Amino acid sequence: MTLFLVKARFILAIAMTFLSVQSAFAQSPTERSSQLVKSMSLDEQLAIVYSRDGGGFGAAAIPEGALGSAAFLKFPARLGLPNLEYSDAGLGVGDPRRVRAHGVAVSLPAGLATASTWDPDMAREGGRMIGSEAWRTGFNVLLAGGADLTRDPRNGRNFEYAGEDPLLTGLIVGATIAGIQSRHVISTLKHFAMNDLETSRMTMSANISPGAMRESDLLGFEIAIESGHPGSVMCSYNRVNDLYACENSYLLTQTLKHDWNYPGFVMSDWGADHTTVRAALAGLDQESSGNTIDSRLFFGNALADAVHRGQVPQGRVADMARRILYAVYDVGLPDHPPVIGPIDVAADMAVAQKDEEEGAVLLRNAHDILPLRRDMRVLVVGGHADAGVLSGGGSAQVPAIGGNAVPVDETRLPWPGAPVYFRSSPLKAMQALGLGPVTYESGTDIARAGNAARHADAVVVFATKWSVESIDSSDLALPGKQNDLIAALARANRHVIVVLETGNPVEMPWVNDVAGVLEAWYPGAAGGQAIARLLYGLANPSGHLPMTFPSATTQLAHPDIAGVDARTAFDVQFHTDQELFYDEGSEVGYRWFDRQRQTPLFPFGFGLSYANFQLGGLQLHPGAKSLSASFTVRNISRRQGVAVPQIYVTLPDGGGRRLAGWQRIVLAAGESRTATVTIDPRILAHFDAAHDCWRIPKGDFTVRLARSASDNGSTLVISMPEWIMAP
């Protein structure tokens, strides 16, 4: 009888455990996080509102349980939750100290390349790849999802982001985040907000009216949150209207948590917090890696003291903890532990290559010089194309598999170090295709390169410019003597193609003297293979610019960057103070050019293809409180290609035209298709900050079907009544 009771109790215990697990799965992340927080003591809650140094910043030793990266957080043992392991991952999983056994990671191309695809599905696929590599490496929080708009094309971090338009940025970055989180890894959305320059980023105040901010930079973040549902939002270093972003209640509480109903948590950028009480009450939920950059710790004992003194309500700390736990449950961390092991390098390289092939932008193709004929004698010049492809620097840097293709003694250089070239040589990839003789000149001797160019059927010259976190460029020029090299080659050979590896637009004084220009951005770990396939027509260029290429800095809303010559990292920037007034408001990038009636070098949305397309049949379809546009696209060439027809809207009260939607359409030769774009009503509206609502003005709206922001295309005018929408 006793044995029977023991067995019965054992079976009952198993059944109860099974039911408990089933119940947990049945509960929503909101319910699970709320219940757990109620069971936690104040000390337990305080223990999770700041992360620790994970050993990635040169600490003497990596803390127990950490992986040697940006940060980690150990939950109280009784909660049974996995440690949070944080890694930089703007374009791939970082390994700053190169300490992890499986630290090899594949880098995607620059964020601008992904944005140039205008393809949320591609962005989502890239996010899944990064998330999967993180999961295989033991990470479950990725510092990814950069959504700051390109307000200045000299910003050192533009390459990480998605361009100058809030709709394109929001949908591309949101898709990347969704892809990452599909692998049970929390992604951030950063840097919230107005972190649009690196110069004086630690103290600079970005000054802009709330309404204009909501229509531009914040709209990009809002759409990314709606489409990507990031577990965390990272507040930025800079001040916004004189308040530091990480203690700015308008940003963190009024806009993010109240108007947008954001359920996740706000973490600070590293060293971006400055106070305890003010930051906690403004809406900061987690201090990042305390003691890494700033020796003070604001959310440790200081926060506990503030609670005990009644300066911060205990309920606010509970809310911080609940939001962190919500993110943990929302992506399923407790239920899907990582399986640490080697990544599938070949499969992930294929994703990176596809991203670059879709994202490279063909800017010029005089006399159809591209694709290169297979019998051509091709001379490749410059850009270390014999060794690899350039990447952007800073926290988005992914270590090159096999080491830097252009060796430097990185131990002698302070952060952010030296330029890194991935071992994906365009020269070797072109030669490997076996299509025709391909030779190389370094370009360091301009006369020698020019002489070699005279004996080639075509010349492909690679031009590079390194962009890096913490430093803005002082101009839009190619560095060194690269313009002289390109000009000399163009004099020697009329079939010169320039391949740009840059993280921003550059001036092109030689543009009318060369036959072709391909903007490859920073092309990622498989960039060489992608570029070779694009040049020879094995892949058809389909990228379209996510940012305007100005002819000169004099065309910009802010021709000068104050303090740009104080170009070092954290130590100087802590002591540099600037006020920047964005008096152009929401007229960012192409909107500014349209309002000023200026002609850029290349407009936003521009991109050529080896196929040709015809657009027509624009029709508008108004609803009670909606508007959509339909149109027809036809491939009038003899090869398959990708068209990216775009819809722009001009509001009744004027201002620059606004991107209202697009379709990315793959068409076989001769194929035609009808497409429909549903216009987000916020694109038709102004934000009324006084009444905290979106207000669509009454009047005539001009709607354009166009190939770029400068193309007038097909135009229709529609009269609409006033609408008012919630914030």
N, C-alpha and C positions, 0 to 999 in steps of 0.2 A: 504494500500500500504506500509506503514511504517513497519507494522508487517511482511509483506512478505519479505521486504528487510533484516530485522533483522534475520529471519529464513534462508534466502539464505546465508547471511554472515556467520551464525553459521555453516551451512552445509559445506560451502566452507572452513572454518577454520579447521573443522574436517577432510575434505578430504586432505587439505594441510598437516596437521599433520601426517595423515596416509601415505601420499606419502613421507614425510620427513623421517618417521621411516623406510619405505620400502627401501628408498634410502640408509639410514645408514646401513641397513642389507646387502644391495647389495655391499657396498664398502668393500674393503679388510682392514685388520688391518693397513696395511701400509698407505693406503689412508686416513683412519679415523684419525690416529695419526698425519700424516703430516698436514692435514687440521687444526686440533685443535691447534697444536703448532704454526701455522702461526697466529692464532687469539690471542695468549697469549702474554702478556707483559713480559719483562725480569724479573720483580719481581715475576710474576706468575710462570715462568719457574724455577727460583731460589728456590721457595717455595717447589718444589717437588723433589729436588735432594738430600734431606736428610730426613731420617725418625726420628721420635722422640721416646723417651723411652715410651714403652707401659705400664709401671708399673709392669713388670714382674721381675724386678731385685731388689725388695725391696724398691721401691720408697715410700715416705711418703703417696702419694695418686696416684691413677690411673687417668691419664689425662682424661678429658671429651671426650667421644667418643671412648676411648681405651678399650681393653678387659682384661688388666692385663697380658700381655705377652711380647714377645720380642721387638716389636716396632709397631708403627702405623704412618700413614701419612694421613693428611687431605688435600684433593684437594681444591683449591679455589672454593667457593660455586657456582659461576656462571657456572663452567664447568659441574655441574650435575653428577659428578662421585662418586662412593662409596669410602669411606675411605679404605685405605689399612691396613689390620690387619694381622700382621706377627706372626707366631708361630714356635717354634722349632718343628720338626716333622721328625726326622731321621727314627724312627720306629713307630710313632704314634703321635697324637696331644698332645703337652705338655700343662701343666697348672701349672707353677712353684709356683704360689701363692695360687692355689686352690681356686680361687675366682669366677669362672664362674658357673652360675646356672646349666648349662649342661656340666660341665667340665669332666665328665666321658669319658674315651677314652680307646680303646682296643689297646694293643701293639702287633705288629707283632714280630716274632722271630728276632734275629740279622740279619743284612744285609748279613752276611756270610752264614746264613742258607738259605736265599732266593737265594743267588748266588749258593749254593750247589744244588739247584733244577735243575740248568742249564735249566730253564724253563721260558722264557720271558713272557709266558701267565700267569704263577703264579705271577710273579713280577708285571705285569700289574693289576692283580686282587687285589693284596695287595695295590698297589698305589690307585686304585679306592676306596678301603675301607678307607684308610687314608683321601683321598680327600673328600669323602662323609661325614666323621665325622667332618672334618674341616668346610665344608659348613654348616653342621647342627649346628656348634658351633659359626659361624659368622666369621671365618677366611677365607682369600682369598689369602694369601701368605704363603707358607710353606717352611721352611728352611730344605729341604730334598735333596735327590739325591747325596749322598756321593760317589765320584768316584776315590778317591786317591788309588793308587796301594799299595799292601803290599810289600814294599821294606824291611821291617824289621818285623818279626813275634812277636816282643815285643811291637809294637806301641799300645798305650792305646786306640786308636780309630779304630783299624782294624775291630772291631765287627760291626761298622756302615757301613762298605764299602763292596766291592764285590770281594775281593781277589787280586791276583797278575798278572792276565792276562788282557791286554787291550781289547781284543775282548769280552771275557766273561763279564768283568766289563761294557764295553760300552753298550752291548745289555741288560743286566739285569737292570742296573741303568736307561738306557733310557726308558725301558718298565715301570719301576716304575714311572718315571716322567710323561710318557704319561698317565698312569692310574690316577695319581693325577689330571692332567690338564683336563682330560675328565669330571671332576666334577666342572669345571669353577673356578679352583683354580690355581694360579700361583705357580709353583715349581722352586726352585733354582737347580743349579748343583754346587756342592762344593767339595773340597776347592781348588780353581784354583790358583796355582798348586804346586806340589811337597811338599805338606803338609803331608809327610809320616812318621813323628815322632812328638811326643808331647814335648819331651825334648827340651827346649830352643826355642819353636815354635814361640815365639814373635820376635825373632831376628836371629835365625839360618839361614845361607845361604846354600841352597841346590845347589851344584855346579855340573853341568852336561852339556855336549855339546848339542847344540840345536838339532842336528840330532838324537842323542840318546834319547833325551826327546820326540821328535816327534814320535819316533818308540815305545815308551813305555807309560809313564804316559799321555802325551798329546793325544796319539791315543785313549786311553780309554775315555777321555773327548770328543774328536771329534766324536766318534761313538755314545756316549750317546746323544750328541746334534742332530746328524742326525736322531736318532731313537726316541728321546723323545721330542725334540723341547722345551726345558725349557724356561720360560719367563725371567729368570734371571740366571746369573752365579755369584757365590760369590767368590771373590778373597781372598786369604789366608793370614795368619799372617806372614809367613816366608818370607825370602828373596830368590830369585832365581838368581843365578849367581851375587850375591851382591846387587841386586836391590829388594826392597820390592815388593811382588807380586802385591799389589794394586797400585803401581806406576811403573809397568814394562811394557813398551810399546811393547816389543817383545811379551809378553803374551797377553795383552789386545787388542792391536790394530793390530799389524802385523799378529799374528796367529789367534786370535779369530774373530776379526771383518773384517780383510782383507782376509786372506786365507780361512777362513771357512764361510765368509759372514753371520756372526751371527747377527740377527736383534734385539735381546732383549737387556736388560741392565745389566751392571756389578754393583753389590752392594758389599760393603766391608764387611768382617767379622767384628764383633763387636770390635772396637778398633784397626783394622788392617790398618787404614789409618794414614799417618804421615805428609802429606803436602797438600797444596791447589793447587798450580799451577802445580807442577810436576805430581800429581795424576790426575788432570783434563786433562792435555795434554796427559798423558799416556793411558787414556781410562776408568778411573773410572767414573761411571755415577751416583752413589748414595752412599752417606755416611750413614752407618747403625746406627740408634739409637744414634745420637750425644749426647755426655755428659754422656753416660752410663758407659763406662769403662775409657775412656780418657776424661779429663775435657775440652780439646780443641774441638772446632767445626770448621772443615776445610771447609765445604761446605755451611756455613751460610753467615754471613756478610763478612767473609774472601774471599769467592768466588766472592761475589758481588764487593768487592773492587778490586779484581784481574781483573775482567772484565772492570771496569771503568778505571783501569790503563793501559789497553791494554795488560795485561799479558796472559789473557785467552780470545780467540775470543768469541763474543756473539754467533756465530754460533755453537761453541762447546757446550754451555749451551743449545741451542735449540736442538742439537742432543741428549744430555742427556735426556731432557724432552720427546723428540719424542720416544726414545727407551723405556722409562718407560711406556708411553701411548700405544705403540705397544703391550707390554705384557698384559696390561689391556684389550685391545680390542681382542687380539688373543685368550684368553681363555673365552671371553664373559662376563666379570664381569658386565658391565653396563646392560646387557640384561638378566642376570640370577642372581638376588639377592638371597642371602641365605635364607633358611627357617629354622630359629633357633628353635631347639627342641631336645628332647631326641634322642639318637642314638639307633639303633637296636643291642643291645649288643649280643644277641644270634647269629644273622646272622654274625656279625663281628668276634665273637669268632670262628665261623666255618671257616672263611677265615684264621685266625691266626693258627688254628689247622691244616688245610690243608697245609699251608706253612711249618710248622714244620714237618709234616709227610713226605712231599716231600724232605725236606732239611736236615734232620738228616742223618748222614753218618755212615754206618756200616763198621768199620775198621777191625774187627777181629770176626770170628765165627767158632772157632775150633770145629770140630766134630758136627757141626750144633746144637750147644747148643741153638741157637735162631732159630725160635721162641720158647719161653718157652712152655713146655707141660702143658696142662691145669690141670693136676692132681699133679703138683709139689708143694711141700712146699717151699715157697720162702721167704728168709730173705732180707729185704731192709735195707741198712745201709748208714748213713751219708748224707751230703749235704742238711740238712733241708728238706729232701724229704717228711717228714710228714707234712710240712707246705706249701711249694710252690717251685717255680723255680726261679733261679737267673736271673737278668737282668744286662746289662751294664750301667755304670753311666755317668753323664755329661749332656750336652744339649739334647742328644737323649733320656734321661730318660722319660718314660711315667709314671705318678703316678699310683700306683697299685689300682685297684678298690677294695674298702673296706679297704684300708690301707696296709702297709707293712706286709707281712705274718710273718716276723721275726722282731718283734717290736724293735725299737731303738729310743732314744731321739734325733731326727734329729735337734731339735732347738739348741743343743749344738755343732753341727758340722758345720764347714765352708763348702762352696761349694767345691767340688761336693757332699758333704754329705756322707751318709752311703749306703752300698749295699741295693738294693731293691729286695725283693722276691715277685713275683706275687702269688696270692692265687689260685694256681692250683697245688695241691699236687699230685705228682706221686704215692705216697703210697696209698692215698685215691682213686685215679683213678684206680689203680690196684685192690684194694679191691672191688671197685664198680662193676668191671666186673664179680665178683662172680665165678671165675674159679677155685680157689684153695686157701688154707690158705696163707695169706701174713702177715708177722709180721715185726717189725721195731726195729732197734737199732740205737742210735744217732751216734755211732762210737767214741765218746769222750773217752770212756774206751776201748782201743784196745783189751785187754785181754778178756773182757766181750763179745765184738763183735765176736772175734775169737771163743770163746766157743759156742756162739749161732750158728755160721756158721757150726759147726760140726753136728748140728742136722737138717740142711736144705738140700733140694735136690738141690737148686741153691741159689746163693747170688747175689743180684744186689746192687752194691755200687755206690753211687753218689759222684763224685768228682767235686769240683768247684774252679774256680779262677776268681776273679773280675777284670775286665778291666774298665778303666775310662778315660774320657777326661782329659787332662792336665798332665797325669802321664803315663810314659812308665814303663813296667816291667823291672827289672834288669836281669831277667833270664827267662828260659822256664820251671821252676819247679813248681809243684803244691805246694801251700803254706801250712804251718803248718806241721802236721804229716800224711798227707793224703797218701803219698807213703808208709809209714810204715804200715798204716792201710790196704791198698790194699795188701801189701806183706803178712801180717799176715792172712788175709782172704784167700788168695790163698794157704797158707800152710795148712789151716784148711779145705778147700773145693776145689775140682778141677773144680767146675762149677761156677766160679766167672765171672760175667759180670760187666764191668765198664761203667757207663754212665757219660760222661764228659759234664759239663756245663761251657764252657769257651768261651772267645772271641778271642782266639788265639791258635795256637798249644801248646802242652805241651810235655815235655819229659816223657817217659813211661818206667822206668827201670824195671817194672814188666810185660811188655807186653807179653812176652813168657810164663809167669806163669799163666795168666788168660785165660779163654775160650772165652770171648767176649769183644769187645770194641765198644761202640756206641757214636759218637761225636754228641751231641744234641745241641751244641752251647748255646746261651741264647735262650731258646725255646719259649719265648713270653707268652702272657696272658693265652693261652690255652695249654701251654706246657706239663703240667702233664698228661692230657688226651691223647695227641699225643704220648708221650713216652710210656704210658701204652699200647696203641694199637700197637705200633711198637714192643714192647717186646713180646707180645702175638700173633703176626702175624695177627692181625686184619687190620693192614696196613703193606705193604711190603716196606722195606727201598729202596729208589731209589736215595739218595743224593750222590754226587761225590765232592771230595774236590776242592774248588776254590783256595787253597793255599797249598804249600808244607809243610809237617811236618818234620822238620829236626831232626836228631838224637841228635844233640847238637849244641850249638851256634858256636862252632868252624867250622862248615860247612858253616856259613853265609858269605856273601861278606864283612860284617862289624861285626866281632865278638863282638866288644865293642861299646856301645853307650856312647859317650863322655858326661860327665855331668849328667848322668842318676840319680845320687844320690841327685841332687838338685831337689827333687821331691815335689814341692808345686805348687800352681796355679799361677795366673797372677803376683802377687807382685814380686816373685823371678824371674820368667821367663823374665820379662822386663829387668832384669839386667844380664842375662846370655847370652853370645855370643859364638856361635859355627860356625865353617866352616865344612861342610860335603861334601867330594868329592866323587860323585858316579862314581868311575872309572870303575865300571862294566857296565856302560852305559845302554843299553836297555836290557841287559841280567838279567832280574828280575826273582826271584823265580826259577821255574823249568828250565828256560833257563840257569840260572847260574849253577844249579846242573848238567845239561846236558853238558855244556861246560867244567865244572871241572871234569866230570866223577865221580861224587859223588853219593852215594846211600843214599837217605833220609830214615827216619823212615816210612813215607807214602808219596807217590808221588802226585803231582797235578793231578786231574782228577780221582783219585782212589775212589772206592766205591763198596761195596758188596751188594748182594741182596739175598732174599730167593728163587729167581728164577735164572736159569743159561742160558747163551746166547752163541751162536756161531756166530762169525763174519767171513765174507769171501767175495770173489767175487769183490775185489777192482779193479776198472777201472778208468782211467783218461780220461777227455774229454776236450782237449784244444780248444780254440777258437782263433779268430784273436787277441784279447787282453783280454782273460779270461781263467780261468781254473776251472773245477769242478771235483768232484770225486763221484763215485757211489759205493755202496756196499750192501751186503745182511746181515740181522740180523735174527737169528732164536732163538726162545725160546725153549730150549731143556729140560725144566723142566715140572713139572705137575701143576704149578700154574701160574697165570698171574703175570707179572712183567714189570718193566721199564728198558730198556737198554739205555745207553748213549754212543754210539760209537763216537770216536773222530778222527779227521784228524789233523795230524801234518806235518809240512813242514820244511825241512832243506835247507837253501839257498846254492848256489854253492860255496860261499866264506866261508862256515863253520858257526861257531857260534852255539848257542843253538837252538834246534828245537822250532818251534813256533806253537801254536794252530791256526789252519786255519779254523776250523768249527766243528760242531757236529750236531747230531740229538738226540732228546729225543723221544723214541719210546715205546709206550705201546703195549705189545704183550700178547695175550692169550697163554695158554699152547699149545705148538706145532706149533704156528703160526710163519711164516717168512714173511719178508717184505724187499723190496729194497728201499733204500733211496739215495738221492743225496745231496751233500753239494757244494754250490757255494763258491769258495774261494775269499775273499776280496783281491784285488790285492795289497793293502798296506801291507798285511802280507807277501807278496813275495818280498817286496821292502826294500831298505834303503832310508832314507830321506837325500837328498842332500841339506844341509843348504846353501851352497854357491850359489846355483842356485834356491833355494826355490822351489824344486820339489821332487816328489817321483821317484826313479830310480830302476827299476827291472833289476838285473844284468843278463847278458847273461850266459848261462851254464846249468848244470844239477841240477835239484831240486829233492830231495828225499822226497817222500810223503808216510806217514804211516797211516794205519788204526789201531787204538790202543784203549786199555781200559783205559790208563792213560799216563801221560807224560814219564814214565819210561818203558813202554811196547813197544817193537820193533814191535810187531804185523805183519801185512802184509805190504810189502814195494814195491813201484814202483819208478822208476827214469824216469824223463821226461826232455828233453832238450827244453829250451825256449829262444827266442831272447830277446834283451834288449828292455824294454818299458820305456817311460818317461811319468809321469802323473802330472797334476796340483796339487798344494799343498792343 
